[in-house]
Amino acid sequence: MNRFVLLLLVVSTTSLADDPFACVDPEFTDAFLRGWSTGPITYSTSIPDNFPDLSVPDRFTLVGSRVAASSSSVVYKTDVGAQAALASAISTMTDAGWTKKEEHRMSSGGFQTTVMPKRALLCRDQNDNTRALMAMAHSGPGQSYVSFQLHSQAQLQSCSESAALSSLRMQYESLNGHIPTLMLPEDAKSSNNHGGSSGDEANSRVDVLTSMSREGLLSFLGDQIQDQNWAFDTNWSGELSAGSSWTLDTPDDGKLIGTLQILGPSVGAVRVRFSVFPAEPKIGGPQSNMTIMRP
């Protein structure tokens, strides 16, 4: 009996050393540790040697780190909520010389197929080099997690992007913040969840397979949109598409138009998209295209 207990202790200790996130809900680790990296991945209960110096609040406890070919992450846990944890992390890092470039709300709305974190981009010039960190906060059962991700070129470009591109990015972030949070039916199977922008439009889309009819899904999502202060305008239904249009009056972005589109047959797999754009779009000016892929 004692030998069996000892064996269990050895196995558990080895597993934790190999992956310090083994006891963390996989839905949360997937949200801020996943990546499109190839090659080996190394886990550790310490901070990688080449990682930028971090300054974190006293209530943060180190969980561990993950190092892959194209990115590395350091994760902390805390007993405060995700929004407060992110604000506290940003405050501590800016006090240490980092600059908050922008806050990202890309994943706050749209079709909810996975738990997505709140995040902010932090930049710092050090020894003639620009360092970029994505700080992300996530609510878990009874605690929150804060991750600092160090990537390669994409975030560095955001740290030094032109004023015109920065303005477009801020406009996209603002529009995306108005995309309603949309839950899918309980039996729905989803794939190809994307968010993106083109010029002055932001959108969220997902492919869905559900037993609910296309018209039933239109009503199911429409109720949620209306509950989030959007005003119904009109709807339509055809052989291979159905949809509805909505309006929203905002204090900062003026009057917005939202369109819900469901593309596909009346029963079976469909593509669902919600788009937001200004009621009076600006003509001319620089163009930008951004796409955010979700699992």
ChimeraX attribute file (.defattr): number of C-alpha atoms within 10 A of each C-alpha:
attribute: neighborCount
match mode: 1-to-1
recipient: residues
	/A:1	6
	/A:2	6
	/A:3	7
	/A:4	8
	/A:5	9
	/A:6	11
	/A:7	11
	/A:8	10
	/A:9	11
	/A:10	10
	/A:11	10
	/A:12	11
	/A:13	11
	/A:14	11
	/A:15	14
	/A:16	15
	/A:17	14
	/A:18	13
	/A:19	16
	/A:20	20
	/A:21	22
	/A:22	12
	/A:23	9
	/A:24	13
	/A:25	11
	/A:26	11
	/A:27	12
	/A:28	21
	/A:29	17
	/A:30	14
	/A:31	18
	/A:32	26
	/A:33	20
	/A:34	13
	/A:35	13
	/A:36	8
	/A:37	12
	/A:38	9
	/A:39	8
	/A:40	8
	/A:41	12
	/A:42	14
	/A:43	21
	/A:44	18
	/A:45	18
	/A:46	14
	/A:47	21
	/A:48	17
	/A:49	7
	/A:50	7
	/A:51	16
	/A:52	15
	/A:53	10
	/A:54	13
	/A:55	16
	/A:56	18
	/A:57	14
	/A:58	8
	/A:59	12
	/A:60	19
	/A:61	15
	/A:62	17
	/A:63	20
	/A:64	21
	/A:65	24
	/A:66	23
	/A:67	21
	/A:68	17
	/A:69	15
	/A:70	14
	/A:71	17
	/A:72	24
	/A:73	24
	/A:74	26
	/A:75	27
	/A:76	18
	/A:77	22
	/A:78	21
	/A:79	16
	/A:80	17
	/A:81	16
	/A:82	23
	/A:83	17
	/A:84	12
	/A:85	25
	/A:86	24
	/A:87	15
	/A:88	17
	/A:89	23
	/A:90	24
	/A:91	17
	/A:92	17
	/A:93	22
	/A:94	16
	/A:95	11
	/A:96	14
	/A:97	14
	/A:98	22
	/A:99	18
	/A:100	20
	/A:101	16
	/A:102	17
	/A:103	16
	/A:104	22
	/A:105	18
	/A:106	25
	/A:107	23
	/A:108	19
	/A:109	19
	/A:110	25
	/A:111	25
	/A:112	18
	/A:113	17
	/A:114	14
	/A:115	16
	/A:116	21
	/A:117	25
	/A:118	20
	/A:119	27
	/A:120	20
	/A:121	23
	/A:122	25
	/A:123	23
	/A:124	22
	/A:125	13
	/A:126	11
	/A:127	7
	/A:128	7
	/A:129	9
	/A:130	14
	/A:131	20
	/A:132	28
	/A:133	25
	/A:134	20
	/A:135	28
	/A:136	27
	/A:137	29
	/A:138	24
	/A:139	22
	/A:140	18
	/A:141	8
	/A:142	9
	/A:143	14
	/A:144	22
	/A:145	28
	/A:146	28
	/A:147	27
	/A:148	27
	/A:149	22
	/A:150	21
	/A:151	18
	/A:152	14
	/A:153	11
	/A:154	9
	/A:155	19
	/A:156	20
	/A:157	12
	/A:158	18
	/A:159	23
	/A:160	12
	/A:161	13
	/A:162	11
	/A:163	9
	/A:164	13
	/A:165	14
	/A:166	16
	/A:167	13
	/A:168	21
	/A:169	22
	/A:170	15
	/A:171	17
	/A:172	27
	/A:173	18
	/A:174	17
	/A:175	23
	/A:176	27
	/A:177	19
	/A:178	24
	/A:179	25
	/A:180	24
	/A:181	17
	/A:182	20
	/A:183	15
	/A:184	17
	/A:185	15
	/A:186	8
	/A:187	10
	/A:188	15
	/A:189	14
	/A:190	19
	/A:191	14
	/A:192	13
	/A:193	22
	/A:194	19
	/A:195	24
	/A:196	18
	/A:197	23
	/A:198	14
	/A:199	19
	/A:200	19
	/A:201	19
	/A:202	28
	/A:203	26
	/A:204	29
	/A:205	22
	/A:206	22
	/A:207	18
	/A:208	20
	/A:209	16
	/A:210	18
	/A:211	16
	/A:212	16
	/A:213	15
	/A:214	25
	/A:215	16
	/A:216	13
	/A:217	19
	/A:218	20
	/A:219	14
	/A:220	16
	/A:221	19
	/A:222	19
	/A:223	14
	/A:224	15
	/A:225	21
	/A:226	14
	/A:227	11
	/A:228	14
	/A:229	13
	/A:230	22
	/A:231	16
	/A:232	16
	/A:233	12
	/A:234	10
	/A:235	14
	/A:236	11
	/A:237	15
	/A:238	11
	/A:239	9
	/A:240	12
	/A:241	18
	/A:242	21
	/A:243	22
	/A:244	19
	/A:245	19
	/A:246	20
	/A:247	20
	/A:248	19
	/A:249	14
	/A:250	10
	/A:251	6
	/A:252	7
	/A:253	15
	/A:254	11
	/A:255	14
	/A:256	19
	/A:257	19
	/A:258	27
	/A:259	19
	/A:260	23
	/A:261	22
	/A:262	26
	/A:263	19
	/A:264	17
	/A:265	16
	/A:266	20
	/A:267	14
	/A:268	13
	/A:269	19
	/A:270	22
	/A:271	19
	/A:272	23
	/A:273	21
	/A:274	24
	/A:275	24
	/A:276	26
	/A:277	24
	/A:278	18
	/A:279	15
	/A:280	10
	/A:281	11
	/A:282	9
	/A:283	7
	/A:284	7
	/A:285	9
	/A:286	10
	/A:287	11
	/A:288	14
	/A:289	14
	/A:290	12
	/A:291	14
	/A:292	12
	/A:293	10
	/A:294	18
	/A:295	12
